[in-house]
């Protein structure tokens, strides 16, 4: 199977970042803007995860099916994903877990950090990442993720009125939470770890501040 045209982790890969953001916003739309309950979201994401896992299973066991999937989704795939699971099941799974374990405000913020923090860290890391903190993690990328998470946290707090009078401080806490979650060199797909770690830190910080 020819994978020479697929992107590597070190590439800028804007199509993948756009897909990452679009998918997350599509998931959040019924939960945030339509006000659908947790039960509805859990069922929807559970169905999505089952479908994605079925595709991944078929890819691993049917060479012809995998070849066709790579041809269709090649613009958003990495070379490393041709013979192993893509990041999609981890992405959908983490959103499902976040919605189930966190209060709604925290779940939304955790998923927003995944949607915007991860691609922002990668974008700035690839373009400007000269000061390495860990393999594949740079100071510049971490700062880019911090700014993105802080910004979306502030926008969410401002739009909902949550934490009025302390929104700037809480937004900075959100930025730190997202940056730490993205920076940690864990041997697990960061599509899964970012919202769970960021959500846990944000929850503790907001709870301590009496916001929740």
C-alpha positions as a printed NumPy array, in Angstrom:
array([[  0.   ,   0.   ,   0.   ],
       [  1.466,   3.34 ,  -1.053],
       [  1.541,   5.703,   1.938],
       [  4.231,   8.095,   0.725],
       [  1.699,  10.867,   0.134],
       [  0.268,  10.697,   3.635],
       [  1.353,  13.178,   6.261],
       [  3.635,  12.577,   9.212],
       [  3.164,  13.86 ,  12.752],
       [  5.771,  16.562,  12.162],
       [  3.88 ,  18.024,   9.171],
       [  1.627,  21.069,   9.465],
       [ -1.315,  19.062,   8.049],
       [ -3.977,  21.765,   7.992],
       [ -6.681,  19.472,   6.588],
       [ -6.408,  17.235,   9.659],
       [ -6.603,  20.215,  12.   ],
       [ -9.677,  21.505,  10.198],
       [-11.328,  18.09 ,  10.46 ],
       [-10.405,  17.953,  14.162],
       [-12.101,  21.287,  14.853],
       [-15.141,  20.604,  12.654],
       [-15.784,  17.197,  14.258],
       [-15.599,  18.599,  17.772],
       [-17.944,  21.493,  17.017],
       [-20.37 ,  19.068,  15.393],
       [-20.358,  16.974,  18.577],
       [-20.853,  20.004,  20.827],
       [-23.652,  21.568,  18.762],
       [-26.559,  19.54 ,  20.226],
       [-25.091,  19.587,  23.748],
       [-24.259,  23.292,  23.969],
       [-26.507,  25.145,  21.539],
       [-29.526,  22.829,  21.449],
       [-29.39 ,  21.959,  25.153],
       [-29.713,  18.22 ,  24.66 ],
       [-29.414,  16.249,  27.942],
       [-26.488,  14.072,  28.936],
       [-28.474,  10.912,  28.199],
       [-29.056,  11.97 ,  24.588],
       [-25.405,  12.88 ,  24.105],
       [-24.214,   9.624,  25.65 ],
       [-26.457,   7.624,  23.323],
       [-25.374,   9.638,  20.271],
       [-21.673,   9.345,  21.065],
       [-22.053,   5.689,  21.973],
       [-23.521,   5.006,  18.532],
       [-20.785,   7.061,  16.87 ],
       [-18.1  ,   5.197,  18.793],
       [-19.573,   1.817,  17.843],
       [-19.593,   2.807,  14.17 ],
       [-16.029,   4.118,  14.306],
       [-14.778,   1.017,  16.107],
       [-16.485,  -1.189,  13.494],
       [-14.639,   0.67 ,  10.744],
       [-11.34 ,   0.359,  12.622],
       [-11.895,  -3.378,  13.134],
       [-12.623,  -3.852,   9.431],
       [ -9.529,  -1.849,   8.523],
       [ -7.362,  -4.115,  10.658],
       [ -8.779,  -7.327,   9.174],
       [ -9.704,  -6.508,   5.572],
       [ -6.829,  -5.233,   3.466],
       [ -9.046,  -4.121,   0.59 ],
       [-11.362,  -2.207,   2.914],
       [ -8.414,  -0.495,   4.587],
       [ -6.993,   0.452,   1.195],
       [-10.266,   2.122,   0.208],
       [-10.542,   3.956,   3.535],
       [ -7.007,   5.297,   3.125],
       [ -7.795,   6.47 ,  -0.402],
       [-10.886,   8.346,   0.806],
       [ -9.566,   9.709,   4.111],
       [ -5.932,  10.078,   3.093],
       [ -5.99 ,  13.907,   3.309],
       [ -6.726,  13.742,   7.055],
       [ -4.736,  10.618,   7.931],
       [ -1.145,  10.145,   9.017],
       [  1.242,   7.537,   7.679],
       [  1.313,   5.876,  11.093],
       [ -2.461,   5.312,  11.015],
       [ -2.461,   3.116,   7.924],
       [ -1.669,  -0.044,   9.884],
       [ -3.01 ,   0.987,  13.281],
       [ -6.047,   2.69 ,  14.78 ],
       [ -6.644,   6.311,  13.845],
       [ -7.225,   9.036,  16.405],
       [-10.988,   9.143,  15.745],
       [-12.12 ,   6.468,  18.261],
       [ -9.991,   8.1  ,  20.963],
       [-11.511,  11.482,  20.1  ],
       [-15.117,  10.275,  20.221],
       [-14.443,   8.099,  23.279],
       [-12.94 ,  10.943,  25.27 ],
       [-15.912,  13.2  ,  24.488],
       [-18.255,  10.445,  25.655],
       [-16.366,   9.921,  28.921],
       [-16.089,  13.685,  29.576],
       [-19.838,  14.149,  29.14 ],
       [-20.556,  11.232,  31.472],
       [-18.197,  12.118,  34.333],
       [-18.077,  15.918,  34.425],
       [-20.746,  18.559,  35.134],
       [-22.   ,  20.095,  31.891],
       [-19.948,  23.301,  32.076],
       [-16.741,  21.364,  32.713],
       [-17.493,  18.776,  30.034],
       [-18.044,  21.542,  27.488],
       [-14.823,  23.315,  28.449],
       [-12.828,  20.067,  28.398],
       [-14.059,  19.259,  24.894],
       [-13.425,  22.848,  23.742],
       [ -9.839,  22.463,  24.98 ],
       [ -9.54 ,  19.314,  22.871],
       [-11.108,  20.985,  19.833],
       [ -8.9  ,  24.078,  19.817],
       [ -5.988,  23.43 ,  22.168],
       [ -4.599,  20.336,  20.494],
       [ -4.466,  21.659,  16.901],
       [ -3.189,  25.046,  18.116],
       [ -0.338,  23.383,  20.013],
       [  0.542,  21.348,  16.948],
       [  0.295,  24.344,  14.617],
       [  2.616,  26.568,  16.633],
       [  4.864,  23.656,  17.547],
       [  5.441,  22.702,  13.913],
       [  6.005,  26.295,  12.767],
       [  7.972,  27.7  ,  15.697],
       [  8.83 ,  24.803,  18.013],
       [ 12.536,  25.368,  18.584],
       [ 12.654,  24.841,  22.358],
       [ 11.825,  21.21 ,  23.074],
       [ 10.332,  20.312,  26.439],
       [  9.659,  16.657,  25.558],
       [  9.879,  14.694,  22.295],
       [  7.187,  16.14 ,  19.987],
       [  6.417,  18.82 ,  22.612],
       [  7.838,  22.334,  22.489],
       [  7.573,  25.51 ,  24.529],
       [  6.128,  27.361,  21.553],
       [  3.5  ,  24.699,  20.943],
       [  2.541,  24.658,  24.611],
       [  2.159,  28.436,  24.642],
       [ -0.01 ,  28.249,  21.524],
       [ -2.225,  25.684,  23.236],
       [ -2.393,  27.795,  26.378],
       [ -3.571,  30.867,  24.456],
       [ -6.164,  28.848,  22.522],
       [ -7.576,  27.175,  25.651],
       [ -7.571,  30.431,  27.6  ],
       [ -9.401,  32.203,  24.771],
       [-12.136,  29.59 ,  24.32 ],
       [-12.56 ,  29.363,  28.102],
       [-13.06 ,  33.129,  28.344],
       [-15.511,  33.117,  25.418],
       [-17.51 ,  30.336,  27.06 ],
       [-17.545,  32.014,  30.476],
       [-18.51 ,  35.372,  28.973],
       [-21.292,  33.877,  26.846],
       [-22.8  ,  31.94 ,  29.757],
       [-22.144,  34.432,  32.572],
       [-20.402,  31.725,  34.57 ],
       [-17.901,  33.009,  37.142],
       [-18.865,  36.643,  36.66 ],
       [-16.244,  38.953,  38.13 ],
       [-13.536,  36.267,  37.949],
       [-13.743,  35.33 ,  34.306],
       [-10.229,  36.467,  33.367],
       [ -8.664,  34.447,  36.192],
       [-10.804,  31.418,  35.401],
       [ -9.938,  31.721,  31.723],
       [ -6.241,  31.656,  32.611],
       [ -6.848,  28.551,  34.72 ],
       [ -8.577,  26.978,  31.736],
       [ -5.585,  27.846,  29.571],
       [ -3.171,  26.265,  32.033],
       [ -5.364,  23.16 ,  32.319],
       [ -5.466,  22.66 ,  28.574],
       [ -1.747,  23.34 ,  28.159],
       [ -0.787,  20.856,  30.886],
       [ -3.08 ,  18.198,  29.431],
       [ -1.515,  18.6  ,  25.982],
       [  2.053,  18.799,  27.266],
       [  2.182,  15.672,  29.426],
       [  4.235,  12.992,  27.613],
       [  1.817,  10.119,  28.231],
       [  1.945,   6.967,  26.135],
       [ -1.758,   7.306,  25.278],
       [ -3.369,   9.055,  22.322],
       [ -3.754,  12.703,  23.35 ],
       [ -7.191,  12.839,  21.755],
       [ -8.239,  10.737,  24.731],
       [ -6.135,  12.255,  27.507],
       [ -6.517,  15.989,  26.824],
       [-10.197,  16.477,  27.738],
       [-10.004,  14.119,  30.716],
       [ -6.902,  15.697,  32.252],
       [ -7.939,  19.242,  31.365],
       [-11.466,  18.619,  32.633],
       [-10.187,  17.209,  35.934],
       [ -7.877,  20.182,  36.576],
       [-10.548,  22.689,  35.525],
       [-13.154,  21.007,  37.708],
       [-10.931,  21.106,  40.807],
       [ -9.985,  24.736,  40.165],
       [-13.552,  25.896,  39.529],
       [-14.887,  23.909,  42.481],
       [-12.218,  25.405,  44.776],
       [-13.187,  28.884,  43.555],
       [-16.826,  28.178,  44.365],
       [-17.938,  28.557,  40.77 ],
       [-19.618,  25.147,  40.536]])
